[in-house]
Amino acid sequence: MNATAWTATVALIRDTFREAFARRVFWGFFGAATVILLFLWFISRIDVVQGANASALLMGRNQPSPDVELMVRQTQSFIAMILYYAGMGLAVFASAGLVSAMFEPGRIELLLSKPVSRTHLLLGRYAGNLLVVATNIIYLVGGSWIIFGLKTGVWGAGFLLSSLCTIFVFSVLLSVIVLVGVVWDSAAIAIMVTFALMIAAPILAQEQTIVRLLSSEFSRDVVRVLHFCLPRTSEISDIVKQLIMGQPVRSWEPMWTTGAFGAAVLWLGIREFRRRSY
């Protein structure tokens, strides 16, 4: 990437952050994350945590007791699931508005008048939205990890890795928001389509059970194809839990297929954006 392209990319990302600040999107996420961190700091000082740590020291252990470590991992898993589902839903709402704002009459013409390719313009907006959400996810997960580490001595890397999984899934859902934004210029439709995919994921995760209940081979094939091709967010949430609990990941396939879906959808969004006239 040459200097001009890099400058344009930074400008596009900075513009997205400015809009997120102006719409109170960034501060809303940041404020909610801060409240959660303060709450975690409070509960880390209650007797059950302090008492478990004291017992471990009295028994001559240099490492956290298994009970403390299990409690911390379970709490981290609970936080990760809240962030994964509730946080993802809020991020979809906020990002749909930020993406659709780019296509508002007057603004899109102004952006297209800049000496930047349409592909670069759309990817810059995509990257800006992704960084807005990723910054807050890393802040919350990293802050939680430090609080638990300082108070209990449990420093497992699984919780940190879980944040990368959450950001990855959001990046895939964001590609859907971008495609719908390009095609329909509607935040409402983008939200509905994205949430439909999120609702379908846990249903399609029961593929084997559903296939046994269907009488038509064609219907079974449709379910298999949908399960394989659409984002497998429910199964990735299982990977998140396995990482946090220190268990071996049974299969990384949901990550690869979901990533391929995101890349294909983003490519379609770029292709449609380059073809449209404004």
Phi, psi and omega per residue, in radians:
M1 nan 2.151 -3.130
N2 -1.341 3.038 -3.057
A3 -1.078 -0.688 -3.126
T4 -1.139 -0.786 3.127
A5 -1.118 -0.704 3.128
W6 -1.109 -0.759 3.118
T7 -1.066 -0.737 3.129
A8 -1.126 -0.703 3.139
T9 -1.103 -0.814 3.123
V10 -1.065 -0.699 3.141
A11 -1.117 -0.713 3.134
L12 -1.153 -0.721 3.122
I13 -1.179 -0.735 3.121
R14 -1.083 -0.676 3.120
D15 -1.105 -0.677 3.112
T16 -1.142 -0.734 3.109
F17 -1.104 -0.732 3.129
R18 -1.049 -0.729 3.131
E19 -1.182 -0.667 3.103
A20 -1.100 -0.665 3.070
F21 -1.168 -0.783 -3.094
A22 -1.108 -0.657 -3.138
R23 -1.489 0.062 -3.127
R24 1.127 0.285 -3.138
V25 -1.181 -0.882 -3.103
F26 -1.082 -0.807 -3.081
W27 -1.201 -0.509 3.067
G28 -1.115 -0.835 3.087
F29 -1.096 -0.799 -3.094
F30 -1.099 -0.738 3.136
G31 -1.127 -0.761 3.128
A32 -1.105 -0.730 3.123
A33 -1.112 -0.696 3.140
T34 -1.132 -0.729 3.096
V35 -1.053 -0.751 3.128
I36 -1.111 -0.723 3.132
L37 -1.129 -0.720 3.106
L38 -1.113 -0.687 3.100
F39 -1.115 -0.741 3.123
L40 -1.123 -0.671 3.106
W41 -1.102 -0.657 3.125
F42 -1.160 -0.885 -3.076
I43 -1.216 -0.373 3.112
S44 -1.238 -0.195 -3.119
R45 -1.765 0.005 -3.117
I46 -1.317 2.886 -2.966
D47 -1.054 -0.619 -3.064
V48 -1.098 -0.636 3.119
V49 -1.331 -0.856 -3.118
Q50 -1.113 -0.694 -3.133
G51 -1.154 -0.700 3.124
A52 -1.130 -0.713 3.109
N53 -1.146 -0.732 3.138
A54 -1.101 -0.712 3.116
S55 -1.074 -0.704 3.134
A56 -1.095 -0.697 -3.141
L57 -1.203 -0.712 3.140
L58 -1.103 -0.532 -3.141
M59 -1.500 0.101 3.048
G60 1.412 0.344 -3.141
R61 -1.561 2.367 3.041
N62 -1.573 -0.307 -3.126
Q63 -1.878 2.732 3.097
P64 -1.029 2.526 3.109
S65 -1.164 2.733 3.130
P66 -1.002 -0.605 3.139
D67 -1.131 -0.743 3.137
V68 -1.150 -0.786 -3.114
E69 -1.099 -0.721 3.126
L70 -1.132 -0.732 -3.140
M71 -1.091 -0.742 3.141
V72 -1.137 -0.790 -3.134
R73 -1.105 -0.688 3.113
Q74 -1.153 -0.696 3.099
T75 -1.143 -0.746 3.103
Q76 -1.094 -0.683 3.108
S77 -1.106 -0.694 3.113
F78 -1.109 -0.786 3.124
I79 -1.090 -0.761 -3.116
A80 -1.081 -0.669 -3.141
M81 -1.218 -0.655 3.072
I82 -1.090 -0.813 -3.138
L83 -1.126 -0.683 -3.059
Y84 -1.148 -0.749 -3.069
Y85 -1.685 -1.014 -3.113
A86 -1.171 -0.787 3.131
G87 -1.106 -0.668 3.125
M88 -1.139 -0.702 3.118
G89 -1.092 -0.776 3.102
L90 -1.114 -0.692 3.139
A91 -1.123 -0.650 3.111
V92 -1.127 -0.783 3.105
F93 -1.011 -0.856 -3.074
A94 -1.175 -0.764 -3.071
S95 -1.224 -0.566 3.112
A96 -1.060 -0.691 3.107
G97 -1.196 -0.688 -3.139
L98 -1.174 -0.679 -3.135
V99 -1.234 -0.816 -3.097
S100 -1.131 -0.500 3.135
A101 -1.093 -0.475 -3.138
M102 -1.126 -0.503 -3.053
F103 -1.706 0.196 3.101
E104 -1.131 2.475 3.116
P105 -0.965 2.367 -3.114
G106 1.667 -0.804 -3.136
R107 -1.324 -0.750 -3.129
I108 -1.121 -0.651 3.109
E109 -1.134 -0.671 3.113
L110 -1.125 -0.763 -3.130
L111 -1.138 -0.720 -3.115
L112 -1.226 -0.311 3.106
S113 -1.352 -0.216 3.134
K114 -1.308 2.682 -3.138
P115 -1.367 0.997 -3.129
V116 -2.330 2.393 -3.141
S117 -1.154 2.735 3.136
R118 -1.106 -0.673 3.106
T119 -1.051 -0.814 3.138
H120 -1.105 -0.686 -3.124
L121 -1.107 -0.814 -3.103
L122 -1.214 -0.725 3.135
L123 -1.162 -0.606 3.088
G124 -1.109 -0.734 3.098
R125 -1.144 -0.712 3.113
Y126 -1.063 -0.843 -3.132
A127 -1.103 -0.680 3.119
G128 -1.088 -0.801 3.099
N129 -1.083 -0.738 -3.131
L130 -1.107 -0.722 -3.124
L131 -1.204 -0.613 3.096
V132 -1.013 -0.838 -3.121
V133 -1.278 -0.749 -3.103
A134 -1.072 -0.680 3.132
T135 -1.021 -0.762 -3.129
N136 -1.271 -0.627 3.095
I137 -1.115 -0.811 -3.141
I138 -1.118 -0.674 3.111
Y139 -1.069 -0.806 -3.108
L140 -1.213 -0.861 -3.096
V141 -1.184 -0.777 3.127
G142 -1.104 -0.726 3.104
G143 -1.114 -0.746 3.112
S144 -1.089 -0.738 -3.134
W145 -1.074 -0.737 3.137
I146 -1.171 -0.754 3.136
I147 -1.051 -0.865 -3.138
F148 -1.151 -0.660 3.131
G149 -1.108 -0.781 -3.126
L150 -1.173 -0.667 -3.045
K151 -1.485 -0.471 -3.050
T152 -2.142 -0.257 -3.105
G153 1.407 0.133 3.113
V154 -1.646 1.998 -3.053
W155 -2.108 0.620 -3.109
G156 -1.027 2.413 -3.105
A157 -1.400 -0.192 -3.095
G158 -1.038 -0.660 -3.128
F159 -1.149 -0.692 3.094
L160 -1.139 -0.731 3.129
L161 -1.123 -0.531 -3.141
S162 -1.097 -0.559 3.123
S163 -1.140 -0.608 3.110
L164 -1.161 -0.644 3.084
C165 -1.122 -0.726 3.137
T166 -1.123 -0.770 3.108
I167 -1.108 -0.691 3.121
F168 -1.058 -0.825 -3.132
V169 -1.119 -0.707 3.109
F170 -1.108 -0.649 3.130
S171 -1.078 -0.599 3.102
V172 -1.234 -0.800 3.114
L173 -1.116 -0.597 3.111
L174 -1.125 -0.582 3.092
S175 -1.115 -0.599 3.074
V176 -1.169 -0.752 3.119
I177 -1.058 -0.710 3.134
V178 -1.130 -0.814 -3.132
L179 -1.062 -0.833 -3.140
V180 -1.133 -0.654 3.106
G181 -1.088 -0.688 3.122
V182 -1.191 -0.740 -3.039
V183 -1.344 -0.771 -3.016
W184 -2.001 -0.133 -3.131
D185 0.944 0.640 -3.038
S186 -2.328 2.125 3.077
A187 -1.216 -0.641 -3.115
A188 -1.090 -0.795 3.138
I189 -1.155 -0.688 3.117
A190 -1.048 -0.736 3.126
I191 -1.139 -0.778 -3.110
M192 -1.115 -0.767 -3.138
V193 -1.131 -0.767 -3.110
T194 -1.143 -0.751 3.120
F195 -1.182 -0.564 3.071
A196 -1.072 -0.709 3.094
L197 -1.142 -0.697 3.136
M198 -1.165 -0.629 3.118
I199 -1.273 -0.635 -3.115
A200 -1.211 -0.493 -3.034
A201 -1.012 -0.916 3.141
P202 -1.154 -0.452 3.100
I203 -1.244 -0.837 -3.135
L204 -1.211 -0.354 3.089
A205 -1.126 -0.368 3.079
Q206 -1.590 0.604 -3.056
E207 -0.877 -0.833 -3.055
Q208 -1.101 -0.673 3.118
T209 -1.208 -0.758 -3.128
I210 -1.096 -0.751 -3.119
V211 -1.040 -0.678 -3.140
R212 -1.179 -0.443 -3.104
L213 -1.500 -0.286 -3.105
L214 -1.540 2.499 -3.108
S215 -1.676 -0.383 -3.103
S216 -1.659 2.318 3.108
E217 -1.165 -0.579 3.096
F218 -1.092 -0.746 3.123
S219 -1.107 -0.682 3.112
R220 -1.108 -0.728 3.138
D221 -1.131 -0.671 3.116
V222 -1.077 -0.777 -3.141
V223 -1.114 -0.735 3.138
R224 -1.095 -0.747 -3.127
V225 -1.156 -0.777 3.131
L226 -1.087 -0.733 3.138
H227 -1.098 -0.685 -3.097
F228 -1.342 -0.633 -2.992
C229 -1.569 -0.629 -3.078
L230 -1.381 2.806 3.135
P231 -0.996 2.292 -3.088
R232 -1.790 1.062 -3.032
T233 -1.131 -0.599 3.140
S234 -1.126 -0.742 3.138
E235 -1.252 -0.525 3.076
I236 -1.220 -0.544 3.066
S237 -1.105 -0.565 3.059
D238 -1.164 -0.663 3.084
I239 -1.095 -0.716 3.100
V240 -1.018 -0.810 3.130
K241 -1.087 -0.736 -3.128
Q242 -1.112 -0.704 3.108
L243 -1.102 -0.772 -3.100
I244 -1.194 -0.710 -3.109
M245 -1.393 -0.004 3.114
G246 1.290 0.403 3.140
Q247 -1.652 2.660 3.082
P248 -1.153 2.415 3.114
V249 -1.279 2.156 -3.062
R250 -1.190 -0.663 3.140
S251 -2.775 2.391 3.073
W252 -1.681 0.041 -3.080
E253 -0.966 -0.729 3.130
P254 -1.001 -0.550 3.119
M255 -1.177 -0.799 -3.072
W256 -1.167 -0.790 -3.104
T257 -1.200 -0.657 3.106
T258 -1.168 -0.689 3.093
G259 -1.116 -0.695 3.113
A260 -1.124 -0.684 3.081
F261 -1.069 -0.819 -3.133
G262 -1.065 -0.755 3.136
A263 -1.116 -0.718 -3.136
A264 -1.152 -0.747 -3.127
V265 -1.164 -0.715 3.120
L266 -1.124 -0.684 3.086
W267 -1.077 -0.728 3.103
L268 -1.110 -0.684 3.107
G269 -1.097 -0.759 3.105
I270 -1.115 -0.760 -3.130
R271 -1.068 -0.782 -3.127
E272 -1.186 -0.666 -3.137
F273 -1.127 -0.653 3.140
R274 -1.240 -0.437 -3.098
R275 -1.551 -0.420 -3.034
R276 -1.289 2.628 3.037
S277 -1.897 2.454 -3.119
Y278 -2.155 nan nan
